[in-house]
């Protein structure tokens, strides 16, 4: 009886170790992938130039009408920056990137970009009749704009390995 109990306990501990090792490897891989994406963007000269151009205008207040021909350079820069952050937001939403790392380093930029560019984003959505344009950026703005998730939500998301799905909120409706 004691030998069979020892085998069961040993197997249970081995399984726990295997599960922990697998979870830790996924976590480290997610962090490394996040760092690679962020560093790659910061070393891309075109992206840095576009981000600086958008940051200069966003820092002054509301974006001008990006649909006007005289704002074409700013529109192209905004789309490049917004597309990058949409990719990052989609990665966060699907659990592919480390949310804490991105939030700690890019929160202000993401929130400011979406808030200042909402009019342009909605003009794109209306022109193309697709409300899914920059939907992940909108989701991330809604998640980070208000208070952060509570401990229960964090625990559930930890177990799931990704953020909980949420309803889309249409602020223009």
N, C-alpha and C positions, 0 to 999 in steps of 0.2 A: 504494500500500500504506500509506504514512504517513497519507494523508488518511482512509482507512477506519478505521485504528487510532485516529486522533484522534476520529473520530465515535463509535466504540464506547466509548472512555474517557469522552468527554463525556456520552454517554447514561448510562453507568454512574454517573458522579458526580451527574448530575441525578436519577437514580432514588434514589440514596442520600440526597441532600438532601430529596427529596420524602418518603421514608420517615421520615427523622429529624423533619421538620417535622410530619408527621401524628402521630407518636408523642408528640412534645413537646406538641402541642395537646391530645391526649387526656389526658396527664398533668396538664397545667395545669387542664383542665376537671374532672378527677376531684378535684383538690385544692380547686378553687373550690366544687364541689358539696358536698364534705365540710364545708368551712367554713360554707357556707350552712345545712346541716342542723344543725350544732352550735350556731351562733349563733341560729337560729330556736328551738331548744329552750331556750337560755338566756334568751331574751326572752319565753318563754311563761310567764305568771304561774302558771297551774295546774300546769305541769310543774315549775317551780322549787319551788313549795310542796310538791308530792308528793315530789320528790327530797330536799328538806330533811327532811321527815318520816321518810322511809325511812332517810336517812343518820343521823339522830339515833338511831334504833332499832338500825340495823346497827352503829353505832359502839359500842354498849353490849354487843354480842355477838350471840347467836343471835336470830333473829326469833321472836316468840311464834307460837302457832298461829293463822294467819290465817283459818282456817275458822270460828273462834268468832265469834258475833255481836258481841261487844264490841270486836273488832278489825276491824270493817268498814271504818272510815276508812283504817286502815293497809293493809288488803287492796287497796282501790281505788287507793291511792297506789302500792303495790308493783306492781300490774298496769300502771299507767300508765308507771312508770319502766321496768319490765321490757319492756313492749311497745316503748318507744322504743329501748332498747338491743338488742332483738331485731331491729328494723328496721336499726339501724346494723350489727349483726353480719351480717345477711343481705347488706347492701350491701358489706361487706368481703369476704364469702365469694364474692360474684359479681364482684368486681373493680370495683364502682361507686364505692367510697370509697377514700380514701388511708389504707392501714393504718398507716403510720408516724405520720401526723398524729393519728389516733384513739388509737393506742397511747400516744403521748407525752402526750396530754392526758386520756385517760379510762381507762387501764389499771386503776388501783387501784379505781375505781368499778365497772367491769364485773366484775372478778374478785370483789370483795367482795359485790356484789349476787348473783351466781350462787352463790357459796359459802354465804352466809347464807340464801339463799332456796331452796336445793335441796329441802328437805323440802316446802315449799309447791308448788314446781314439780312434784315427783313426785306429790303428792296430786292436782294438776290432771290430770296425765297418766293416773293410775290411774282417776280419776273419769270421765274422758272416753274412756278406753281409746285414747289417742293418744300415742305416745311422741315425736311430732314437735313437741309444744308446747315452745317456746323451744329448739328444736334448734340454731339458729344461735348463740344465746348459749352453749349448752353447747360447741359446736364452738370458738368463740372462746376460751372459758375453757380448754379443753384445749390450744389453740395457744399461748396466752400464759402459762399457768401454768408450763409447763416451760420449758426453755431455748429461746431464739428459734431460728428456722430458720437452718441453716448457709448458707454462701456458695453452694454448689451449688444448694440449694433456692431461694434468693433469685434466682439467675440464671435458673433454669428458670421461676420465677413471673414474673419480669420479662419474659421472652420471651413467656409465655402471656398476660400482662396481667391475671392474677388468681391467687389462691392455688391450690395443688394440691388436688384433691379428696382427702378422707380418709375412712376408715371411722368410723362412729359407734361410740363406746365407751360401753357401758352400765355406769356405775359401780355401779348397784344390782343388777346381775345376779350 
